[in-house]
């Protein structure tokens, strides 16, 4: 469940209006909702815009709404009731708005269509459709999902501590990089900013299609990045000392972030502007500066360690899940 949300009473708006308002109040994007609930963005947009006729069958939509409600911290039964109510109203309006078609003039066909011809034509169409469906399903079941990495071009060595991993896969594939879910666009493209640790980094990319077939790629990226003076010493835990001499304190706020044990998704804002959003690998360290504040959101709070303005290291939060908008200022 999303931290910071409580049980809320749902007002008499449409389902889409309710969801948009709750996302706006929590400053949550559709991509963040999709990342945490595994619901494709296109379905989230259809639900919020009321395009119910484009959604999959109700059994899947109800599952989407339950996951969405659990993420927002509200009663999923109320969301499902709103969905069914809105869908019923929309269907009634569409039926009432239909115009009666003028009767068509009868024309004598040039050839006589007998019941036998109609039956044979229907049987032929059904048989052809069945063979095509079976052929397509068997082909998809046997095939692995596409997984093409366009950047970087194979194993490489870089001077910095971050790299963009991008490519494309099947539209309905579930993509992960080092076990972290990654957003896939409707055309199958994906892109993620990875923060590396010094030395050799192994980046494992995996795509799983709806039949459970998995395609994987592994990139070995060597980083020659040297940690700054404010960074953490290797293997250091909570309360460790600054590596090297204490640097002179600068104006504003500086937060050094270190990730422990498992890859973690991170979002960082400096003075209201997003300056980083991506995945940090275990052992990776990155410093962020701001004039007034640094705001951090982490997908694994208890695996995220921070050092604020050169002081002792501390864990971002004890919560093993997501924590949002932890703010640090010059006086912290």
Buried (B, 14 or more C-beta within 10 A) or exposed (E): EBEEBEEBEBEEEBBBBBBBEBBEEBEBEBEBBBBBBEBBBBBBBBBBEBBBEEBEEBEEBBBBBBBBBBBBBBBBEBBBBBBBEBBEEBEEEEEEEEEEEEEEEEEEEEEEEEEEEEEEEEEEEEEEEEEEEEEEEEEBEEEBBBBEBEEBEEEEEBEEBBBEBBBBBBBEBBBBBBEBBBBBEEEBBBBBBBBBBBEEBEBEBBBBBEEEBBBEBEBEBEBEBEBBBBBBBEEBEEEBEBBEEEEEEEEBBBBBBBBBEEBBBBBBBBBEEEBBBBBBBBBBBBBBBBEEBBBBBBBBBBBBBBBBBBEEBEBBBEEEBBBBEBEBBBEE
